[in-house]
């Protein structure tokens, strides 16, 4: 739930006096957020991580509801009939292309 894809930094320390710290990462601009997300995607991304990223972009109002639905559909495993790891690699290519387009549009 509190993953980096969703925009959280989690730090924990075990033992006596241990703690769990959850911090929401705030970025200065939408371009910075897209750049951070592009770094997370890399050359391959599983569907769950892609969904978390898309929902974060929706929460941050970088994507509209309609755009998010289109990106989710384009990157869903049912629409990428390839075996792993090729499917995750293709998903990363599609998502990277879409986000680069948005980065220069908005």
RANORZI-V504522 format. One record per pair of residues at least 12 apart in sequence whose C-alpha atoms are under 6 Angstrom apart, sorted by the first residue. I is the first residue (numbers start at 0). J is the second residue. If there is no record, write none. Layout:
i->[I:I]
j->[J:J]
This chain:
i->[4:4:5:5:6:6:7:7:7:8:8:9:30:42:42:43:43:43:44:44:45:74]
j->[51:52:51:55:23:24:22:23:24:21:22:21:102:88:91:87:88:91:87:91:87:90]
